[in-house]
Amino acid sequence: MDQNNMREKLNQIINKYGTTITFIAKKTQLSKTTISLFLKGERDLKTEEIQSRVITFIEQRI
């Protein structure tokens, strides 16, 4: 899953379920700032491990 696809899926989860950035950050063990900047397209997720955490979060909810 590429970065843009992850952003799209996270935004779908936020819009559909009212999920907060704080909740996503807590579940992925990332900072709220990282999640926020990622969603705005101002930061990419640099490592495979971080990307894997976000993908796992998405897959558990979609």
HTML snippet that shows the backbone in 3Dmol.js (N, CA, C, O; Angstrom):
<script src="https://3Dmol.org/build/3Dmol-min.js"></script>
<div id="view" style="width:600px;height:400px;position:relative"></div>
<script>
const pdb = `
ATOM      1  N   MET A   1       0.856  -1.163   0.000  1.00  0.00           N
ATOM      2  CA  MET A   1       0.000   0.000   0.000  1.00  0.00           C
ATOM      3  C   MET A   1       0.910   1.236   0.000  1.00  0.00           C
ATOM      4  O   MET A   1       1.804   1.353   0.838  1.00  0.00           O
ATOM      5  N   ASP A   2       0.678   2.149  -0.939  1.00  0.00           N
ATOM      6  CA  ASP A   2       1.530   3.337  -0.983  1.00  0.00           C
ATOM      7  C   ASP A   2       1.039   4.415  -0.010  1.00  0.00           C
ATOM      8  O   ASP A   2      -0.049   4.312   0.557  1.00  0.00           O
ATOM      9  N   GLN A   3       1.857   5.438   0.165  1.00  0.00           N
ATOM     10  CA  GLN A   3       1.584   6.489   1.149  1.00  0.00           C
ATOM     11  C   GLN A   3       0.244   7.191   0.882  1.00  0.00           C
ATOM     12  O   GLN A   3      -0.528   7.430   1.811  1.00  0.00           O
ATOM     13  N   ASN A   4      -0.026   7.515  -0.374  1.00  0.00           N
ATOM     14  CA  ASN A   4      -1.282   8.205  -0.691  1.00  0.00           C
ATOM     15  C   ASN A   4      -2.489   7.328  -0.409  1.00  0.00           C
ATOM     16  O   ASN A   4      -3.523   7.811   0.052  1.00  0.00           O
ATOM     17  N   ASN A   5      -2.356   6.045  -0.684  1.00  0.00           N
ATOM     18  CA  ASN A   5      -3.441   5.106  -0.401  1.00  0.00           C
ATOM     19  C   ASN A   5      -3.685   5.014   1.104  1.00  0.00           C
ATOM     20  O   ASN A   5      -4.831   4.952   1.548  1.00  0.00           O
ATOM     21  N   MET A   6      -2.605   5.005   1.888  1.00  0.00           N
ATOM     22  CA  MET A   6      -2.746   4.980   3.349  1.00  0.00           C
ATOM     23  C   MET A   6      -3.456   6.236   3.844  1.00  0.00           C
ATOM     24  O   MET A   6      -4.329   6.159   4.708  1.00  0.00           O
ATOM     25  N   ARG A   7      -3.081   7.393   3.296  1.00  0.00           N
ATOM     26  CA  ARG A   7      -3.739   8.650   3.684  1.00  0.00           C
ATOM     27  C   ARG A   7      -5.235   8.581   3.389  1.00  0.00           C
ATOM     28  O   ARG A   7      -6.069   8.946   4.217  1.00  0.00           O
ATOM     29  N   GLU A   8      -5.544   8.108   2.198  1.00  0.00           N
ATOM     30  CA  GLU A   8      -6.940   8.000   1.773  1.00  0.00           C
ATOM     31  C   GLU A   8      -7.729   7.088   2.713  1.00  0.00           C
ATOM     32  O   GLU A   8      -8.830   7.432   3.145  1.00  0.00           O
ATOM     33  N   LYS A   9      -7.163   5.937   3.020  1.00  0.00           N
ATOM     34  CA  LYS A   9      -7.841   4.972   3.899  1.00  0.00           C
ATOM     35  C   LYS A   9      -8.016   5.534   5.310  1.00  0.00           C
ATOM     36  O   LYS A   9      -9.078   5.371   5.910  1.00  0.00           O
ATOM     37  N   LEU A  10      -6.988   6.193   5.845  1.00  0.00           N
ATOM     38  CA  LEU A  10      -7.109   6.784   7.179  1.00  0.00           C
ATOM     39  C   LEU A  10      -8.192   7.854   7.193  1.00  0.00           C
ATOM     40  O   LEU A  10      -8.977   7.932   8.138  1.00  0.00           O
ATOM     41  N   ASN A  11      -8.239   8.675   6.155  1.00  0.00           N
ATOM     42  CA  ASN A  11      -9.281   9.699   6.089  1.00  0.00           C
ATOM     43  C   ASN A  11     -10.670   9.082   5.988  1.00  0.00           C
ATOM     44  O   ASN A  11     -11.625   9.621   6.547  1.00  0.00           O
ATOM     45  N   GLN A  12     -10.793   7.964   5.286  1.00  0.00           N
ATOM     46  CA  GLN A  12     -12.077   7.257   5.223  1.00  0.00           C
ATOM     47  C   GLN A  12     -12.488   6.775   6.609  1.00  0.00           C
ATOM     48  O   GLN A  12     -13.651   6.902   6.993  1.00  0.00           O
ATOM     49  N   ILE A  13     -11.546   6.228   7.353  1.00  0.00           N
ATOM     50  CA  ILE A  13     -11.824   5.750   8.713  1.00  0.00           C
ATOM     51  C   ILE A  13     -12.242   6.918   9.603  1.00  0.00           C
ATOM     52  O   ILE A  13     -13.197   6.804  10.371  1.00  0.00           O
ATOM     53  N   ILE A  14     -11.533   8.031   9.503  1.00  0.00           N
ATOM     54  CA  ILE A  14     -11.861   9.218  10.301  1.00  0.00           C
ATOM     55  C   ILE A  14     -13.272   9.701   9.972  1.00  0.00           C
ATOM     56  O   ILE A  14     -14.063   9.975  10.875  1.00  0.00           O
ATOM     57  N   ASN A  15     -13.582   9.802   8.701  1.00  0.00           N
ATOM     58  CA  ASN A  15     -14.888  10.314   8.284  1.00  0.00           C
ATOM     59  C   ASN A  15     -16.029   9.349   8.580  1.00  0.00           C
ATOM     60  O   ASN A  15     -17.113   9.776   8.978  1.00  0.00           O
ATOM     61  N   LYS A  16     -15.800   8.062   8.390  1.00  0.00           N
ATOM     62  CA  LYS A  16     -16.860   7.073   8.582  1.00  0.00           C
ATOM     63  C   LYS A  16     -17.152   6.806  10.054  1.00  0.00           C
ATOM     64  O   LYS A  16     -18.313   6.699  10.450  1.00  0.00           O
ATOM     65  N   TYR A  17     -16.106   6.701  10.860  1.00  0.00           N
ATOM     66  CA  TYR A  17     -16.280   6.285  12.251  1.00  0.00           C
ATOM     67  C   TYR A  17     -16.041   7.398  13.271  1.00  0.00           C
ATOM     68  O   TYR A  17     -16.260   7.200  14.467  1.00  0.00           O
ATOM     69  N   GLY A  18     -15.599   8.558  12.811  1.00  0.00           N
ATOM     70  CA  GLY A  18     -15.294   9.640  13.740  1.00  0.00           C
ATOM     71  C   GLY A  18     -14.032   9.388  14.547  1.00  0.00           C
ATOM     72  O   GLY A  18     -13.850   9.944  15.631  1.00  0.00           O
ATOM     73  N   THR A  19     -13.174   8.554  14.014  1.00  0.00           N
ATOM     74  CA  THR A  19     -11.915   8.230  14.686  1.00  0.00           C
ATOM     75  C   THR A  19     -11.055   9.488  14.796  1.00  0.00           C
ATOM     76  O   THR A  19     -10.988  10.282  13.858  1.00  0.00           O
ATOM     77  N   THR A  20     -10.408   9.665  15.928  1.00  0.00           N
ATOM     78  CA  THR A  20      -9.580  10.852  16.133  1.00  0.00           C
ATOM     79  C   THR A  20      -8.112  10.573  15.810  1.00  0.00           C
ATOM     80  O   THR A  20      -7.659   9.428  15.805  1.00  0.00           O
ATOM     81  N   ILE A  21      -7.399  11.644  15.545  1.00  0.00           N
ATOM     82  CA  ILE A  21      -5.958  11.544  15.324  1.00  0.00           C
ATOM     83  C   ILE A  21      -5.281  11.008  16.581  1.00  0.00           C
ATOM     84  O   ILE A  21      -4.326  10.236  16.499  1.00  0.00           O
ATOM     85  N   THR A  22      -5.777  11.418  17.735  1.00  0.00           N
ATOM     86  CA  THR A  22      -5.224  10.936  19.006  1.00  0.00           C
ATOM     87  C   THR A  22      -5.348   9.422  19.107  1.00  0.00           C
ATOM     88  O   THR A  22      -4.400   8.753  19.516  1.00  0.00           O
ATOM     89  N   PHE A  23      -6.506   8.872  18.740  1.00  0.00           N
ATOM     90  CA  PHE A  23      -6.730   7.426  18.790  1.00  0.00           C
ATOM     91  C   PHE A  23      -5.788   6.707  17.821  1.00  0.00           C
ATOM     92  O   PHE A  23      -5.173   5.701  18.176  1.00  0.00           O
ATOM     93  N   ILE A  24      -5.682   7.227  16.600  1.00  0.00           N
ATOM     94  CA  ILE A  24      -4.794   6.614  15.604  1.00  0.00           C
ATOM     95  C   ILE A  24      -3.350   6.645  16.102  1.00  0.00           C
ATOM     96  O   ILE A  24      -2.625   5.657  15.987  1.00  0.00           O
ATOM     97  N   ALA A  25      -2.943   7.775  16.650  1.00  0.00           N
ATOM     98  CA  ALA A  25      -1.574   7.910  17.163  1.00  0.00           C
ATOM     99  C   ALA A  25      -1.302   6.900  18.271  1.00  0.00           C
ATOM    100  O   ALA A  25      -0.250   6.261  18.299  1.00  0.00           O
ATOM    101  N   LYS A  26      -2.248   6.767  19.169  1.00  0.00           N
ATOM    102  CA  LYS A  26      -2.077   5.835  20.291  1.00  0.00           C
ATOM    103  C   LYS A  26      -1.964   4.395  19.787  1.00  0.00           C
ATOM    104  O   LYS A  26      -1.092   3.647  20.230  1.00  0.00           O
ATOM    105  N   LYS A  27      -2.836   4.012  18.872  1.00  0.00           N
ATOM    106  CA  LYS A  27      -2.851   2.633  18.369  1.00  0.00           C
ATOM    107  C   LYS A  27      -1.643   2.297  17.496  1.00  0.00           C
ATOM    108  O   LYS A  27      -1.232   1.139  17.425  1.00  0.00           O
ATOM    109  N   THR A  28      -1.077   3.297  16.836  1.00  0.00           N
ATOM    110  CA  THR A  28       0.081   3.057  15.967  1.00  0.00           C
ATOM    111  C   THR A  28       1.400   3.402  16.647  1.00  0.00           C
ATOM    112  O   THR A  28       2.469   3.219  16.065  1.00  0.00           O
ATOM    113  N   GLN A  29       1.324   3.898  17.870  1.00  0.00           N
ATOM    114  CA  GLN A  29       2.503   4.308  18.640  1.00  0.00           C
ATOM    115  C   GLN A  29       3.306   5.390  17.916  1.00  0.00           C
ATOM    116  O   GLN A  29       4.537   5.383  17.928  1.00  0.00           O
ATOM    117  N   LEU A  30       2.586   6.314  17.289  1.00  0.00           N
ATOM    118  CA  LEU A  30       3.195   7.467  16.637  1.00  0.00           C
ATOM    119  C   LEU A  30       2.665   8.727  17.312  1.00  0.00           C
ATOM    120  O   LEU A  30       1.663   8.680  18.025  1.00  0.00           O
ATOM    121  N   SER A  31       3.329   9.834  17.089  1.00  0.00           N
ATOM    122  CA  SER A  31       2.852  11.080  17.694  1.00  0.00           C
ATOM    123  C   SER A  31       1.649  11.626  16.926  1.00  0.00           C
ATOM    124  O   SER A  31       1.454  11.329  15.747  1.00  0.00           O
ATOM    125  N   LYS A  32       0.852  12.428  17.622  1.00  0.00           N
ATOM    126  CA  LYS A  32      -0.284  13.085  16.973  1.00  0.00           C
ATOM    127  C   LYS A  32       0.210  13.991  15.849  1.00  0.00           C
ATOM    128  O   LYS A  32      -0.434  14.104  14.806  1.00  0.00           O
ATOM    129  N   THR A  33       1.346  14.627  16.065  1.00  0.00           N
ATOM    130  CA  THR A  33       1.919  15.509  15.044  1.00  0.00           C
ATOM    131  C   THR A  33       2.269  14.726  13.788  1.00  0.00           C
ATOM    132  O   THR A  33       1.982  15.174  12.677  1.00  0.00           O
ATOM    133  N   THR A  34       2.882  13.568  13.953  1.00  0.00           N
ATOM    134  CA  THR A  34       3.241  12.737  12.798  1.00  0.00           C
ATOM    135  C   THR A  34       1.998  12.340  12.015  1.00  0.00           C
ATOM    136  O   THR A  34       1.978  12.446  10.789  1.00  0.00           O
ATOM    137  N   ILE A  35       0.963  11.885  12.711  1.00  0.00           N
ATOM    138  CA  ILE A  35      -0.276  11.481  12.034  1.00  0.00           C
ATOM    139  C   ILE A  35      -0.905  12.673  11.324  1.00  0.00           C
ATOM    140  O   ILE A  35      -1.317  12.563  10.170  1.00  0.00           O
ATOM    141  N   SER A  36      -0.979  13.799  12.002  1.00  0.00           N
ATOM    142  CA  SER A  36      -1.578  14.997  11.421  1.00  0.00           C
ATOM    143  C   SER A  36      -0.835  15.449  10.166  1.00  0.00           C
ATOM    144  O   SER A  36      -1.454  15.712   9.135  1.00  0.00           O
ATOM    145  N   LEU A  37       0.485  15.539  10.254  1.00  0.00           N
ATOM    146  CA  LEU A  37       1.281  15.951   9.097  1.00  0.00           C
ATOM    147  C   LEU A  37       1.194  14.931   7.969  1.00  0.00           C
ATOM    148  O   LEU A  37       1.168  15.305   6.796  1.00  0.00           O
ATOM    149  N   PHE A  38       1.149  13.655   8.310  1.00  0.00           N
ATOM    150  CA  PHE A  38       1.007  12.608   7.300  1.00  0.00           C
ATOM    151  C   PHE A  38      -0.320  12.768   6.557  1.00  0.00           C
ATOM    152  O   PHE A  38      -0.360  12.696   5.328  1.00  0.00           O
ATOM    153  N   LEU A  39      -1.403  12.984   7.303  1.00  0.00           N
ATOM    154  CA  LEU A  39      -2.719  13.127   6.681  1.00  0.00           C
ATOM    155  C   LEU A  39      -2.800  14.350   5.772  1.00  0.00           C
ATOM    156  O   LEU A  39      -3.524  14.339   4.777  1.00  0.00           O
ATOM    157  N   LYS A  40      -2.061  15.401   6.110  1.00  0.00           N
ATOM    158  CA  LYS A  40      -2.038  16.622   5.292  1.00  0.00           C
ATOM    159  C   LYS A  40      -1.099  16.498   4.095  1.00  0.00           C
ATOM    160  O   LYS A  40      -1.067  17.376   3.233  1.00  0.00           O
ATOM    161  N   GLY A  41      -0.338  15.411   4.041  1.00  0.00           N
ATOM    162  CA  GLY A  41       0.624  15.231   2.961  1.00  0.00           C
ATOM    163  C   GLY A  41       1.918  15.998   3.168  1.00  0.00           C
ATOM    164  O   GLY A  41       2.707  16.159   2.237  1.00  0.00           O
ATOM    165  N   GLU A  42       2.135  16.474   4.391  1.00  0.00           N
ATOM    166  CA  GLU A  42       3.338  17.248   4.694  1.00  0.00           C
ATOM    167  C   GLU A  42       4.479  16.384   5.227  1.00  0.00           C
ATOM    168  O   GLU A  42       5.596  16.871   5.399  1.00  0.00           O
ATOM    169  N   ARG A  43       4.208  15.122   5.485  1.00  0.00           N
ATOM    170  CA  ARG A  43       5.237  14.201   5.975  1.00  0.00           C
ATOM    171  C   ARG A  43       4.900  12.808   5.455  1.00  0.00           C
ATOM    172  O   ARG A  43       3.732  12.423   5.389  1.00  0.00           O
ATOM    173  N   ASP A  44       5.932  12.062   5.089  1.00  0.00           N
ATOM    174  CA  ASP A  44       5.755  10.661   4.725  1.00  0.00           C
ATOM    175  C   ASP A  44       6.197   9.790   5.886  1.00  0.00           C
ATOM    176  O   ASP A  44       6.953  10.225   6.755  1.00  0.00           O
ATOM    177  N   LEU A  45       5.719   8.563   5.887  1.00  0.00           N
ATOM    178  CA  LEU A  45       6.140   7.589   6.890  1.00  0.00           C
ATOM    179  C   LEU A  45       7.419   6.952   6.363  1.00  0.00           C
ATOM    180  O   LEU A  45       7.397   6.267   5.341  1.00  0.00           O
ATOM    181  N   LYS A  46       8.519   7.173   7.047  1.00  0.00           N
ATOM    182  CA  LYS A  46       9.846   6.873   6.506  1.00  0.00           C
ATOM    183  C   LYS A  46      10.257   5.403   6.541  1.00  0.00           C
ATOM    184  O   LYS A  46      10.906   4.928   5.609  1.00  0.00           O
ATOM    185  N   THR A  47       9.896   4.681   7.589  1.00  0.00           N
ATOM    186  CA  THR A  47      10.404   3.311   7.698  1.00  0.00           C
ATOM    187  C   THR A  47       9.313   2.284   7.433  1.00  0.00           C
ATOM    188  O   THR A  47       8.120   2.561   7.561  1.00  0.00           O
ATOM    189  N   GLU A  48       9.757   1.094   7.061  1.00  0.00           N
ATOM    190  CA  GLU A  48       8.830  -0.014   6.829  1.00  0.00           C
ATOM    191  C   GLU A  48       8.054  -0.349   8.103  1.00  0.00           C
ATOM    192  O   GLU A  48       6.866  -0.668   8.048  1.00  0.00           O
ATOM    193  N   GLU A  49       8.731  -0.274   9.244  1.00  0.00           N
ATOM    194  CA  GLU A  49       8.079  -0.600  10.513  1.00  0.00           C
ATOM    195  C   GLU A  49       6.920   0.354  10.788  1.00  0.00           C
ATOM    196  O   GLU A  49       5.835  -0.080  11.175  1.00  0.00           O
ATOM    197  N   ILE A  50       7.143   1.636  10.592  1.00  0.00           N
ATOM    198  CA  ILE A  50       6.086   2.626  10.823  1.00  0.00           C
ATOM    199  C   ILE A  50       4.953   2.422   9.828  1.00  0.00           C
ATOM    200  O   ILE A  50       3.782   2.459  10.205  1.00  0.00           O
ATOM    201  N   GLN A  51       5.288   2.210   8.577  1.00  0.00           N
ATOM    202  CA  GLN A  51       4.266   1.957   7.563  1.00  0.00           C
ATOM    203  C   GLN A  51       3.466   0.716   7.918  1.00  0.00           C
ATOM    204  O   GLN A  51       2.247   0.692   7.753  1.00  0.00           O
ATOM    205  N   SER A  52       4.141  -0.308   8.403  1.00  0.00           N
ATOM    206  CA  SER A  52       3.481  -1.551   8.787  1.00  0.00           C
ATOM    207  C   SER A  52       2.472  -1.327   9.907  1.00  0.00           C
ATOM    208  O   SER A  52       1.384  -1.903   9.881  1.00  0.00           O
ATOM    209  N   ARG A  53       2.817  -0.498  10.889  1.00  0.00           N
ATOM    210  CA  ARG A  53       1.891  -0.203  11.994  1.00  0.00           C
ATOM    211  C   ARG A  53       0.625   0.480  11.484  1.00  0.00           C
ATOM    212  O   ARG A  53      -0.482   0.167  11.922  1.00  0.00           O
ATOM    213  N   VAL A  54       0.805   1.416  10.554  1.00  0.00           N
ATOM    214  CA  VAL A  54      -0.348   2.132  10.007  1.00  0.00           C
ATOM    215  C   VAL A  54      -1.195   1.195   9.147  1.00  0.00           C
ATOM    216  O   VAL A  54      -2.423   1.226   9.221  1.00  0.00           O
ATOM    217  N   ILE A  55      -0.553   0.373   8.344  1.00  0.00           N
ATOM    218  CA  ILE A  55      -1.285  -0.587   7.511  1.00  0.00           C
ATOM    219  C   ILE A  55      -2.072  -1.555   8.384  1.00  0.00           C
ATOM    220  O   ILE A  55      -3.228  -1.853   8.082  1.00  0.00           O
ATOM    221  N   THR A  56      -1.474  -2.046   9.450  1.00  0.00           N
ATOM    222  CA  THR A  56      -2.173  -2.945  10.377  1.00  0.00           C
ATOM    223  C   THR A  56      -3.389  -2.248  10.971  1.00  0.00           C
ATOM    224  O   THR A  56      -4.465  -2.841  11.045  1.00  0.00           O
ATOM    225  N   PHE A  57      -3.234  -1.004  11.394  1.00  0.00           N
ATOM    226  CA  PHE A  57      -4.354  -0.231  11.934  1.00  0.00           C
ATOM    227  C   PHE A  57      -5.485  -0.151  10.905  1.00  0.00           C
ATOM    228  O   PHE A  57      -6.649  -0.377  11.235  1.00  0.00           O
ATOM    229  N   ILE A  58      -5.139   0.169   9.668  1.00  0.00           N
ATOM    230  CA  ILE A  58      -6.138   0.297   8.602  1.00  0.00           C
ATOM    231  C   ILE A  58      -6.837  -1.034   8.364  1.00  0.00           C
ATOM    232  O   ILE A  58      -8.065  -1.089   8.298  1.00  0.00           O
ATOM    233  N   GLU A  59      -6.065  -2.103   8.235  1.00  0.00           N
ATOM    234  CA  GLU A  59      -6.637  -3.419   7.938  1.00  0.00           C
ATOM    235  C   GLU A  59      -7.563  -3.910   9.040  1.00  0.00           C
ATOM    236  O   GLU A  59      -8.514  -4.640   8.763  1.00  0.00           O
ATOM    237  N   GLN A  60      -7.307  -3.528  10.271  1.00  0.00           N
ATOM    238  CA  GLN A  60      -8.160  -3.940  11.385  1.00  0.00           C
ATOM    239  C   GLN A  60      -9.493  -3.201  11.386  1.00  0.00           C
ATOM    240  O   GLN A  60     -10.437  -3.626  12.052  1.00  0.00           O
ATOM    241  N   ARG A  61      -9.575  -2.109  10.652  1.00  0.00           N
ATOM    242  CA  ARG A  61     -10.774  -1.290  10.696  1.00  0.00           C
ATOM    243  C   ARG A  61     -11.562  -1.260   9.398  1.00  0.00           C
ATOM    244  O   ARG A  61     -12.698  -0.785   9.381  1.00  0.00           O
ATOM    245  N   ILE A  62     -10.993  -1.750   8.323  1.00  0.00           N
ATOM    246  CA  ILE A  62     -11.720  -1.744   7.042  1.00  0.00           C
ATOM    247  C   ILE A  62     -12.067  -3.162   6.650  1.00  0.00           C
ATOM    248  O   ILE A  62     -12.679  -3.381   5.605  1.00  0.00           O
TER     249      ILE A  62
END
`;
const viewer = $3Dmol.createViewer("view");
viewer.addModel(pdb, "pdb");
viewer.setStyle({}, {cartoon: {color: "spectrum"}});
viewer.zoomTo();
viewer.render();
</script>
